Amino acid sequence: MFRKILIANRGEIACRIIRTCQRLGIKTVAVHSEADANALFVREADEAHLIGPAPAAQSYLRGDTIIEVARRTGAEAIHPGYGFLSENAEFAESCATAGIVFIGPKPEAIRAMALKGAAKALMEDAGVPVTPGYHGDAQDEATLLAAARRIGFPVLIKAVAGGGGKGMRRVDNESDFPELLKSCQGEGQSAFGDPRVLIEKYIEVPRHIEIQLFADSHGHAVHLHERDCSLQRRHQKVIEEAPAPGLPDAMRQAMGEAAVKAAKAIGYTGAGTIEFIVDMSRGIADASFYFMEMNTRLQVEHPVTEAITGLDLVEWQLRVAAGEALPLTQDQVPLKGHAIEARLYAEDPEHDFMPSTGTLSRLVFPSGVRADSAVAEGDAVSVFYDPMIAKLIVHGPDRDAALEGLRTALIHTRAEGLRTNLGFLRRIASDADFRAGEIDTGFIGRHLERLTAPWPDYDIPVNSPPSPWHDATGFRLNLPPASPVDVRHLTNALHEAHEASEVVAPMPGLVVAVHVKEGDTVEKNQPLIVLEAMKIQLTLKAPRAGTVTGLNAVTGEQVIEKAVLAAIT
Ligand code: ADP
């Protein structure tokens, strides 16, 4: 195993890699830009070196400078994280030339997967199902239009060098084709330096399900099951979970086998992900899945796989790069329970998700939940890089439990000082359709209005003193601490007339106390019912003075969210 490695990255993933290295007794070298001089990962690494000004092109993308620092500091290997140089074949080659191990696949494997068209052709030859379409060399309009006709509209034109959701055009009919082709070719050229495109059948109701792969240099390859990343906003992942809701075992197995076949076809080593698009038009049980692309690096969402397998994927990456064999065979890879990850961003969902910058005056995560953070309280989020603040990962025995855990964790997360998507994440985690597993990549777009509605404010008393949730008492989003629960805040989905008279469960939970009985006369704000979920107790109070009617809460019984528990008349 290595004694010292350099991390050619920043933020959350740099912190993540440092954690595993510390556990394994490996020293870490951070490289950073001027803007990151006081960043969390710089503070946490054993040593840190300035490599340039804030813009990534002058710092985190300077492969030559980074290799020079690795040489000078005696780092034996470089972990590229994700983004930046992680899928740069030339950088991997330069590392090898300098006698430094690149913690990732061989340059040839990175190249084989870099262009979407070539990757599809390779996968087709390996017997992996690919999205029906055209990915040939001829690029004249007549050939491409003929291909689109054959495939049938709607089609998707994709820049072969595209990435990050850029360089894609949906075309609904033939007359729009020439113009959209031109604009896609133009974007391919300007953003990626390559005007070539491919044409694909446009899958109208898709799910994005990807397989985590690992291969070593001894010819072994295994998959670590799937992740469902269908909850996307403009092709960017927001929530990821594993296993994929409703995925039949046979399909899981077929996808896993196809992914392993793909890895073997290119002599892959290290961690990789095969992304599949799943056509949901006939439901999940009869769905077809198609290879979309391979990411030749660790993914942002790898923690959900760690949660369901109990494995440390960064440790596996280090072991494979050091020449060790994979620690487990396919049969030995565990699959336990269900895990969900939510990405907390410095952005403003109420204003078209505009990125937000500033200092995090308060940042608190509940205990018992994995929070992979890029920053600590008091740190700044700058304009130069990805606005991700942290990822919250929750694991439970099943999907319902994991979802409830996520929802509760999000409710008790505090991120103040700038705008964040916390309310949006809380809305998603509480959404009945999402909870029912009715997801596809269009889910967020379709329900944007209800998912970006401001999160209602209410206070949450906490009953276990050592918990950081303790300080949640009186908490209100963007408002001074609240007086006792006012249920009117909780029911603003409901009609005016009902607002003042109904007592509604704001969260699913267990009824732990009922202080009144049918026919009792109560004062406004008199405690009526106490609900509990995880470690939180919530006291529901009378919205007005009157008589209790329609009492529908029994101590010891579970209630669902938005259940009407009583009325005051
Ligand atoms: P990028 O490399 O830019 O991330 P991908 O090929 O991975 O592009 O596709 C990104 C997203 O676009 C997918 O997760 C999916 O939501 C959507 N997408 C890709 N291909 C298709 C298709 N053929 N039909 C419908 N949606 C697609």
Residues whose N, C-alpha, C, O or C-beta is under 5 A from the ligand:
A	BS01	ADP	T131 L156 G162 G163 G164 G165 K166 E200 K201 Y202 I203 P206 H208 H235 M292 E293 T441
